[in-house]
């Protein structure tokens, strides 16, 4: 069995840099001056609970806006909302569980009706939070829409659409393999190892200081360790490549495509996406969104309004390789249910739940049988904390059970 940290990295929540020994809760609540924040510590406690809500100021290469919908969804709050004071597990209340996992935002949404809402740690209704790897699901949706529109053939290879990728290892893989993290790239779990695959790529993305050589160049030069379709290996380059493909076939910048998506699900507020050293978008980690807009996105998926090819891909668990991997088997043991991966999203087949998952506890749940969304924004001490990940999923299932779903 892998170490606890490696398990969560395999799950895909490991994106940004973090130290593995920073779990002292006193550090989380320690006061600080904004002048103390540096590129080296901006993702550590106590600073990250602030920088994660102000990534427009701290992303090393800046951000670019995602526009709110021209027809924003009208949200109302139910008269009788979910009771966060009720007992959850082992005599602890639900709100005690939220606080124990450094939850800064929690929301339940169904049919534009807010059934529960909670804020803490610098977050409020109007502020945004960096979604980290949960951003990947947005990229998967955009690529899926282009598949539905016949602008991308999932069986075609990358080099069919991006001529400068010809001759590269990743140029020979299919779009579907890229979507499913089956492109054969190196596993990117060495975020804390100078010179490592993930560590070096973060300098291109604006996540850590270093000496970038070029974001697109780094993706083209990506080393392939396995043949396409043979193994699941999580790597940010897959997702950032999807943005390059989308821009190529549409002739539009990725933030414009995200704005179109925001329009589709009725986003109430403007968001942003982080830029790379090339000045292009990095959807592998870089979307910042409000809690309500994150919930609207997952409600839209739960209601069956996402591209049909997205659902077909998710439901085709026979092509899933994640659940067959060591990390996938560990995830199943941790959560007590099978977990699969496809088209930049996670799936619990037993519960028919599609979800996004990002570093430090950004978790969005789409419960398809009811059309309900349950979202969490958190500030864990590390990219992945298995016990807190399990507790978050348990809370979502508890909400569904308590609400009679």
N, C-alpha and C positions, 0 to 999 in steps of 0.2 A: 504493500500500500504506500502511496506517495505521502510525503509530509502534508500537513494541513494546508500550508500556504500553496504548495504545488498543486494540490487538488483544486483550490479555488482559481488558480491561474489557468488550469486546464478548463475550468468551467467558463472562462472567458471574462472574468471580472477584473483581471489584472491588466491595467492599461497604463496608469501613471506611476511614476516612481514613488517608492515608499520604503521606509525602514521596517524591518520585521520585529524590532524590539521596542516599539513606541506605544505600548498599550497601557501605560500608567494613566489612570483616569485623572489624576491631578494635573497632568499635562494638558488634557482636554479643556479643563476649566481655568487654567492659568491665564491671568490677564496679560495683555501685550499691547505694544504700540504698533501702528501700521508701518512705521519706519523700520521695524525689526524684520519685516518680511523680505526674503530674498529668493531668487530663482532656485537656490539649493534647498530652502526649507518651506517653500510655499505649499507643499503638499503634505506637510507634517502637522501633527497636533501642536499647539492650538490653532495654528494659522489657517489650516485648510478649511475649517468651518467658515472662515471669512472669504478666502480667495476663491473657493468653489462657487460662491454667489457673486463674484466680481471678476470672472475670467476675462472679460473684455479688457480689464486693466492688467491682468497678470499673464495671459498667454504671450509667449515671447515674440511671436510674429504677428500679434494682433488678431482681430476677429472681423467678420463681415456680417451685416444684419440678415435676419430672416424676418420677413414682413408678416404681420398679423393678417388674418383673413379679412377679405372685403365684406364678408357676411359672417361675423363671429357668432358662435353658438350662444344662445341666451341661457345662462345657468341660474338655477334657483336652489335654495337650500331647503331641505325637508324640515317640517315642523318637529318631527321625531327622528333625531339623528342617532347614529350608532353610539352606544354608551362605552366610552373609553375607560370608565372607572370599573367596569365589570371584571370579574376574575377571568384570567386567561389561562395560565399554566402554573401548577404548583403553588397556589395561593397568591401568586402575583397578579396584579391588575394588568389590563391591556396597556394602559398608559405607562405603567412601570416598565413593561417590556419595550415600549417605544423609547423611553429615556435610556434604558440599558443598552440600546443599540445606537445611541446618538442620532435618533430620528429627528430631522428638522422639518419634514413634511410628510403627511399621510392624508390620503383622500380616497373616498369611495364615490364612484359616479355611475349612474345608470339613467339613460334617457335624459341626459342633461340635468338631472336632479342630484344635488350633492347630498349624500347620505351620511357623510362623516368627513371632518376636516380638522387638521391639527398642524400647528406651526411652532418652531423653536429654532434656536441657534442661528440667528440672523436672517432666517427666511420669513417672508411674509407673502401676502397674496400677489403683490406686484413684482417681487424679486425673482430672479432666475437662478437656477442651479446648473452646474456643469454635469451633464448626464453621463460622461465617461463612456464606457462601452455600450450603454443603452442607446447611444447614438447610432450604433451599427444597424439596429433594426430599421431606423428611418432610411438608411442607405439601401437595405434589402427591399424595402417597400418601393422605393423609387426605381430600382433595377427591375423589380417585378412588374411595375406599371409599364415600363418600356418593353418588357416581354409581352405583356397583354396587347400592347399597341403595335406589335410586330416590328419594333425598331431594334430589338436585340433578340437573337436566337440563342437560347440557353445552351444548345448543343454546339454552337460555333466556338472557335477558339479566340482568345484575346487578340492575337495578332491580326485576325480578320478585320478588327475594328481599329486597332492601334498599330499602324505600320512600323512605328519606331520600336515596337516590342518584338519584331521578327528576329529570330535567332536567340532570343532569351529563353530561359527555362519556363518562366511564367507565361510567355507568349504562346506556348503550345497547349496550355490547359483550356478547358471549356469554361464558359461563363458560369454554368451550374456548379462546377467544381469550386470556382472562386466564391460563389454565394454560400456554399456549404462548408467552407474551410477544408476542402479536400484537394487543394491545388498542389500539395506536395511540398509546400514551403517548410522551412525549419520551424520547429515549435518555438514560439516567442515567449518564454517565461523567465528570461534572464534580465529582468528590468533593473536589477540592482548590481549587475556585474559589468564593470567598465569594459567596453569592447564587445559586449554580448550583442546578439541579434536585436533584441528589443531595446536594449539600452541605447545603442547607436541610432536606431530609427527614431527614438524620442527626441533626439536633437534636431531631426528634420521636421518634426511635428510642432516644435515649440513648447515641449513639455519640460525640457531640462536644458541647461546651458551646455555648450560643446562646440564642435567644429563641423557643422553640416556641410555636405557636399552636393546636395540637391535632392529634393523629395522624389521627383519622378525618376531621376537617375537611380536612386536607391531601390525603388520598386522594380525597375527594369533589371537591375543587377541582383535581384533577390535569388538566393541560393535555393535550389530544390533538392530535398533529401530523399524524396519518395516520388514514385510515379503518381500522376493524377488519379484520384478515385481509389487509392489504396488505403490511405489513413486519414484520420482527422487530426490536423495540426493547427491550432489557433495562432493566427498571425495578423496584426493590424494591416499589413500590406494588402491583404485580400480586400478589405473594406475600402481603403483609400483608392485602390485600383477600380472599384465599382464607380467611384465618383469620376475618375478619369474617363471611364467608358461612357457614363451618362452624359458628361459634357461633350464628348466627341460626337455621339449620335444625335444630340439635340442642338448643339451649337450654343448652349446656354450655360452660364456659370452655375455651379452646384447650389449656391445659396438661393438662386432664382428657382431652381427645381424644388428646393425645400420650401420656399415661399408658396409655390403652387400646392405642395402637400399641406402646408398650414391652412391654405384656403379650403382645401377639400374637407378637412376635419373641423373647421371652424375655430381656429386658434384665436384666442382673445387678445393676446399680447405679442409684441415683437420679441424675437429671440436672436441668437447669433450662432455662428459656427467659427471655430478656430481656424486660422490660416497656418500654412506651412512656410518653410523657408522660400519656397517657390512662389508664394502668394496665392496658392490654391487651397481649397478646403480640405480638412481632415475629418471625415465623418466617422473614423474609427473610434474617436473619443470626444470630438469637440463641440457638440451641440449644447447650448445653454437654453433652458426653457423654464417657464413657470410651472409650478405644481399642477395648476388647473389645466394648462395646455398639455402637459405630459399625460394627464388623465384623459383629456379629450382624444388624444392620439390613440390611447389604448382602448377607449370606448369605441372608437371608429373601427378598430380591428375586431373587437368583440362582437360588434354588430354586423360583421360580414361585409363591410364596405371597402376593405383593402383589395388590391388586385387579386383576381382569381388564381393566377399562377402562384402567388404567395401561399395561399391556402393549400393548393395542390401539392406544392413542394413540402410544406410543413407536414401534411397528412401522409405523405409517402415515406413512412418510417422504414421501409425496406432499404432505401438508399442511405439511411442514416448510418454513419460510422462512429459518431461520438459515443453512443450508448454501448458500443462494442469495445471502446477503448478503456484503458485503465482509469482515466479520469472519469469517464461516463459511468463505469461500474462503481467507482467510489461515490459519485454523486447519487446514484440510485440507492446505495447503502445509507448515505447520509440523510436523504430526504424520504426514504422508504417508498419510493416510486420510480418508475423508469423516467429518464430524462433524455430527450433527443434534440438534435440541432439541424436546422436547415434554413437557408435563405436569410442568414444573419439574425435568427431568433431561436429561442428555446421553446420546448414543448413538453408538457406533461400529458401524455396520451390518456392516462387513467382519468384525469380530471377535465380533459379538453381545454387546457389552459395554455395560451401562447404568452410568452413573457420576454421582456428585455432585461438585461442584467449588466450593471456597470460597476466599476471600481468604487470602493468605499460605501457600497450599499444602495445604488440606484436601481430600483426594481419596479417594473411596471407589469401588471397582470391584466390579461384580457381573458375573461371567462365567457367562452362562446355560448354555452347553453343559456345564459341569462342576458348577455350583452353588457355585463357589468365590468367596470375597470376599477382596480385597486392599485394605487401607486405609493411608493415609499421613496423619499430622498433622505439619505443618511450620511454620516461622517465617521465611518469606521476608522480604526487606527491603521488599517493596512488595506491594500488592494482587495484582498479576499480574506474574510474571517469565517471559517466554516460554521461555527456555532451561531453566529449572527445571521449568516445566510439562511441556515435552516430555520431559525426563529422567525425570520421575515416571511419565508414561505408558509410556515405554520400559522402565522398571523393571518395571512391572506385566506388560507383554508378555513380558519376559525371564523373570519368575517362571513364567508360564504355560508358556513353552517349556521351561524347565529341569525343570519338574515333569511333563513329558510330556503337557501338555494341548493 
